[in-house]
Amino acid sequence: MGECDAQGMVQLKLEPASRNATTAAANESTSLALTSTTETPSPHRNTSATPEHDMATAPPTKEPPLQVSISTFHWEPHWQCAESDSACTAAALRRFEELVEESGADIVGALELKGASTSLSGWSSSHEYEDDVSVMVAPGWQVLKEGGGNICCDGQRGLAVLLVKPPNPVSNCETLCVMAVHPGHQPIQSGQSIVESVCGDARVSCAIAVGDWNVDAAGVAGGSFDSWHRLVGGNPPSFVVPDTETCCHPSTCCKFDHAVTNIFGAEVVKFQIWAYQLTDEFSMQEEHMPVSVHFTVPGDVALTS
């Protein structure tokens, strides 16, 4: 059922029982198309030109700005399943592939999911870094540089980074800095040097990150955690979405899973949250709900004309 969160965005929560049917219905009913409609003249309507002296001078029309659509998806099955139990890992990888296809994502993050970086045929991926964190981009996206490592502190905490060129140019962004992140439960103390080494100036205003931030949206954007500033720097986030409880099975309590960007003019179209995935087969301790975010950014008219 669709709900509205505190930011007024459409939230889809999908139960796993009849996933395909539910997904199709939900996508159809909650798609927020940001396009204008043009009326088709009726075949019975007189559309002949009006005599010149009867015509009103119409104001010049302005072309609507070009918008580029981007979709993200990320999931954290958690290490008890997807790092230490081979049967659960295999099941999680199969479900991961299905969810990526359902989401229609361009950018995908996997957290604590061993083998995810090589599971999507035709996609480009980072390596798998601390706690098996990886980030992938869909066919048509060009990877220019790759890196990753540990986000200090609070144990083994992963960061995967790609510098990419998207198939559709984004205004003021020759390249994009895309990341999958898993900081700890304490404020970030290091990791920004990794982002800088891979992305350079692209991180300042052309960055997109998905993952388990272990803090709510306010903590990503500021406050004592100030996670975006500590990890990425540059411009502040244009949005941090969703800000909804997605963690963790069996006791859902925490708003940890977000997609974030600092691209100027980025606007969320909708986000989607799936229910816990494999609880009918495995214990799934600390599993997170899968999350997808669909948004638009201004396109580069000059480069596409």
C-alpha positions as CSV (number, residue, x, y, z in Angstrom):
1,M,0.0,0.0,0.0
2,G,1.3,3.5,-0.8
3,E,2.0,5.8,2.1
4,C,3.5,9.3,2.5
5,D,6.5,9.8,4.7
6,A,7.4,13.0,6.5
7,Q,8.9,14.4,3.3
8,G,5.7,13.8,1.4
9,M,7.3,11.3,-1.0
10,V,5.4,8.3,-2.2
11,Q,6.5,5.2,-0.3
12,L,5.8,1.7,-1.6
13,K,6.1,-1.2,0.8
14,L,6.0,-4.5,-1.0
15,E,5.2,-7.7,0.8
16,P,7.1,-10.7,-0.5
17,A,4.2,-13.1,-0.8
18,S,3.1,-12.2,-4.3
19,R,6.0,-10.0,-5.3
20,N,5.7,-9.8,-9.1
21,A,2.0,-9.0,-9.1
22,T,2.3,-6.6,-6.2
23,T,5.2,-4.8,-7.8
24,A,3.4,-4.4,-11.1
25,A,0.3,-3.0,-9.4
26,A,2.3,-0.7,-7.2
27,N,4.4,0.7,-10.0
28,E,1.3,1.4,-12.1
29,S,-0.6,3.1,-9.3
30,T,2.1,5.2,-7.8
31,S,4.2,6.2,-10.8
32,L,4.5,10.0,-10.7
33,A,5.2,11.0,-14.3
34,L,6.7,14.4,-14.6
35,T,5.6,15.0,-18.2
36,S,3.1,17.4,-19.7
37,T,0.2,16.1,-21.8
38,T,-0.8,17.4,-25.2
39,E,-4.4,17.4,-26.2
40,T,-5.1,15.5,-29.4
41,P,-7.5,17.5,-31.7
42,S,-10.9,15.8,-32.1
43,P,-11.6,14.6,-35.7
44,H,-14.9,16.6,-35.5
45,R,-13.3,19.9,-34.3
46,N,-12.6,22.7,-36.8
47,T,-8.9,23.1,-36.8
48,S,-8.6,25.4,-39.8
49,A,-6.6,28.6,-39.4
50,T,-8.4,31.6,-38.0
51,P,-8.4,34.8,-40.1
52,E,-5.3,36.8,-39.2
53,H,-7.3,39.8,-37.8
54,D,-9.1,37.4,-35.4
55,M,-5.9,35.8,-34.1
56,A,-4.5,36.7,-30.7
57,T,-0.8,36.9,-30.5
58,A,0.4,34.0,-28.3
59,P,3.3,34.5,-26.0
60,P,6.5,32.7,-27.0
61,T,6.7,29.2,-25.6
62,K,9.6,28.1,-23.6
63,E,10.9,24.5,-23.9
64,P,10.7,22.7,-20.6
65,P,14.1,21.9,-19.2
66,L,15.6,18.5,-20.1
67,Q,15.4,16.0,-17.3
68,V,17.5,12.9,-16.9
69,S,16.0,10.0,-14.9
70,I,18.2,8.0,-12.5
71,S,17.2,5.0,-10.3
72,T,19.1,3.5,-7.5
73,F,18.7,0.2,-5.6
74,H,20.5,-1.2,-2.6
75,W,20.1,-4.1,-0.2
76,E,21.9,-5.4,2.9
77,P,21.0,-9.1,3.7
78,H,23.6,-8.8,6.6
79,W,26.6,-10.9,7.3
80,Q,24.9,-13.7,9.2
81,C,23.2,-14.7,5.9
82,A,25.3,-13.4,3.1
83,E,28.8,-13.8,4.3
84,S,28.8,-16.8,6.6
85,D,26.0,-19.2,5.4
86,S,26.7,-20.5,1.9
87,A,23.1,-21.6,1.3
88,C,21.7,-18.3,2.5
89,T,24.3,-16.4,0.4
90,A,23.3,-18.2,-2.7
91,A,19.6,-17.5,-2.0
92,A,20.4,-13.8,-1.3
93,L,22.3,-13.5,-4.6
94,R,19.4,-14.9,-6.5
95,R,17.0,-12.6,-4.9
96,F,19.4,-9.7,-5.3
97,E,19.4,-10.2,-9.1
98,E,15.6,-10.4,-9.2
99,L,15.2,-7.2,-7.2
100,V,17.6,-5.3,-9.3
101,E,15.6,-6.2,-12.4
102,E,12.3,-5.3,-10.7
103,S,13.7,-1.9,-9.6
104,G,14.9,-0.9,-13.0
105,A,18.0,0.6,-11.3
106,D,20.9,2.3,-13.0
107,I,23.1,2.3,-9.8
108,V,23.1,-0.6,-7.4
109,G,24.8,-1.0,-4.0
110,A,25.3,-4.3,-2.2
111,L,26.3,-4.4,1.5
112,E,27.4,-7.5,3.3
113,L,26.6,-9.6,0.3
114,K,29.5,-11.7,-0.9
115,G,29.6,-12.3,-4.6
116,A,27.3,-9.5,-5.6
117,S,29.9,-7.6,-7.6
118,T,30.0,-10.4,-10.2
119,S,26.3,-11.4,-10.1
120,L,24.8,-8.9,-12.6
121,S,25.5,-9.9,-16.2
122,G,26.7,-7.0,-18.4
123,W,27.1,-4.6,-15.5
124,S,30.3,-2.8,-14.4
125,S,31.3,-3.1,-10.8
126,S,33.8,-2.1,-8.2
127,H,35.6,-4.7,-6.3
128,E,34.1,-5.9,-3.0
129,Y,35.6,-4.0,-0.1
130,E,35.3,-4.1,3.7
131,D,32.3,-6.2,4.8
132,D,31.6,-7.1,1.1
133,V,30.4,-3.7,0.0
134,S,30.3,-3.1,-3.8
135,V,28.7,-0.6,-6.2
136,M,27.6,-1.4,-9.8
137,V,26.3,0.6,-12.8
138,A,24.1,-0.6,-15.6
139,P,25.2,-1.3,-19.2
140,G,25.8,1.9,-21.0
141,W,27.5,3.6,-18.0
142,Q,31.2,4.0,-18.5
143,V,33.5,3.4,-15.5
144,L,36.6,5.7,-15.5
145,K,38.1,4.9,-12.1
146,E,37.4,2.6,-9.2
147,G,38.4,2.3,-5.5
148,G,37.2,1.6,-2.0
149,G,38.2,0.6,1.5
150,N,37.3,1.2,5.1
151,I,35.2,3.9,6.6
152,C,36.7,4.5,10.1
153,C,35.4,3.7,12.7
154,D,33.4,1.1,14.6
155,G,34.6,-2.2,13.1
156,Q,34.8,-3.4,9.6
157,R,33.0,-0.7,7.6
158,G,32.9,-0.6,3.8
159,L,33.1,2.0,1.1
160,A,33.0,1.3,-2.7
161,V,33.4,4.2,-5.2
162,L,33.2,4.5,-9.0
163,L,33.9,7.6,-11.2
164,V,31.5,7.1,-14.1
165,K,30.2,8.7,-17.3
166,P,26.4,8.2,-17.6
167,P,24.8,7.5,-20.9
168,N,22.7,10.7,-20.7
169,P,24.7,13.8,-19.8
170,V,23.8,15.6,-16.6
171,S,24.0,19.3,-16.4
172,N,27.2,20.6,-14.9
173,C,28.4,17.1,-14.4
174,E,30.8,15.7,-16.9
175,T,31.2,12.7,-14.7
176,L,29.4,11.3,-11.6
177,C,30.8,10.0,-8.4
178,V,28.8,6.9,-7.3
179,M,29.2,5.1,-4.0
180,A,27.9,2.3,-1.8
181,V,28.5,3.1,1.8
182,H,28.3,1.3,5.2
183,P,29.6,3.6,8.0
184,G,29.5,2.5,11.6
185,H,27.3,3.6,14.5
186,Q,29.7,6.4,15.4
187,P,30.5,9.6,13.5
188,I,32.8,9.0,10.4
189,Q,36.5,9.7,11.1
190,S,38.0,8.7,7.7
191,G,37.1,7.6,4.2
192,Q,36.9,11.0,2.5
193,S,40.5,10.6,1.1
194,I,39.3,7.4,-0.7
195,V,36.3,9.3,-2.3
196,E,38.7,12.2,-3.3
197,S,41.3,9.8,-4.8
198,V,38.7,8.2,-7.1
199,C,36.3,11.1,-7.9
200,G,38.4,14.2,-7.6
201,D,36.2,17.3,-8.1
202,A,33.2,15.3,-9.2
203,R,32.4,14.5,-5.5
204,V,31.8,18.3,-4.9
205,S,28.5,18.6,-6.8
206,C,28.0,15.4,-8.8
207,A,27.9,12.6,-6.2
208,I,25.3,9.9,-5.5
209,A,25.6,7.4,-2.6
210,V,23.4,4.6,-1.5
211,G,23.6,2.3,1.6
212,D,23.2,1.7,5.2
213,W,24.3,4.9,6.9
214,N,23.5,3.7,10.4
215,V,21.9,7.1,11.1
216,D,18.7,8.8,10.1
217,A,18.4,11.4,7.3
218,A,19.0,14.3,9.6
219,G,22.3,12.6,10.7
220,V,23.4,12.2,7.1
221,A,22.8,15.8,6.3
222,G,24.1,17.4,9.5
223,G,23.9,17.2,13.3
224,S,26.6,15.4,15.4
225,F,27.1,12.7,12.7
226,D,27.2,15.0,9.7
227,S,27.9,11.9,7.6
228,W,27.8,13.4,4.1
229,H,30.2,16.2,5.0
230,R,32.6,13.9,6.8
231,L,32.7,11.3,4.0
232,V,32.0,13.2,0.7
233,G,32.3,16.9,1.4
234,G,31.4,19.4,-1.3
235,N,27.9,20.6,-1.6
236,P,25.3,19.5,1.0
237,P,22.7,16.9,0.0
238,S,19.9,17.8,-2.3
239,F,17.9,15.0,-0.7
240,V,18.3,12.1,1.7
241,V,15.6,9.5,0.9
242,P,13.9,7.6,2.3
243,D,13.7,8.4,6.0
244,T,11.7,5.4,6.9
245,E,12.3,2.4,9.2
246,T,14.1,-0.3,7.1
247,C,16.2,-2.1,9.8
248,C,16.4,-4.7,11.0
249,H,14.8,-8.1,11.1
250,P,13.3,-9.3,13.4
251,S,12.8,-5.9,15.2
252,T,12.3,-3.0,12.8
253,C,13.4,0.1,14.6
254,C,15.7,2.3,12.6
255,K,15.9,4.7,9.6
256,F,19.2,3.7,8.2
257,D,18.9,3.1,4.5
258,H,19.1,6.1,2.2
259,A,20.0,7.3,-1.3
260,V,21.7,10.7,-1.3
261,T,22.9,13.1,-3.9
262,N,24.3,16.6,-4.0
263,I,23.5,17.2,-7.7
264,F,21.8,20.6,-7.9
265,G,18.1,20.4,-9.0
266,A,17.7,16.7,-8.2
267,E,14.1,15.8,-7.4
268,V,12.7,12.6,-6.1
269,V,9.9,11.0,-8.1
270,K,9.3,8.0,-5.9
271,F,10.9,5.5,-3.6
272,Q,10.1,1.9,-3.0
273,I,10.7,-0.4,0.0
274,W,10.4,-4.1,-0.1
275,A,9.6,-6.3,2.9
276,Y,12.2,-8.6,4.4
277,Q,13.0,-11.2,1.7
278,L,14.2,-14.6,2.9
279,T,12.6,-15.0,6.4
280,D,10.6,-18.0,5.3
281,E,13.8,-19.9,4.6
282,F,16.5,-18.5,6.9
283,S,16.7,-16.7,10.2
284,M,17.9,-13.5,8.5
285,Q,19.3,-11.9,11.6
286,E,19.6,-8.1,11.2
287,E,18.5,-8.2,7.5
288,H,17.6,-4.7,6.0
289,M,14.7,-4.0,3.7
290,P,15.7,-3.5,0.1
291,V,15.3,0.1,-1.1
292,S,15.0,1.8,-4.5
293,V,14.8,5.5,-5.2
294,H,13.8,7.1,-8.6
295,F,14.8,10.7,-9.2
296,T,15.5,13.2,-11.9
297,V,18.4,15.6,-12.5
298,P,18.8,18.5,-15.0
299,G,20.2,17.2,-18.3
300,D,22.8,18.9,-20.4
301,V,21.0,20.3,-23.4
302,A,24.2,21.4,-25.2
303,L,25.8,18.0,-25.1
304,T,22.6,16.2,-26.3
305,S,21.6,18.5,-29.1
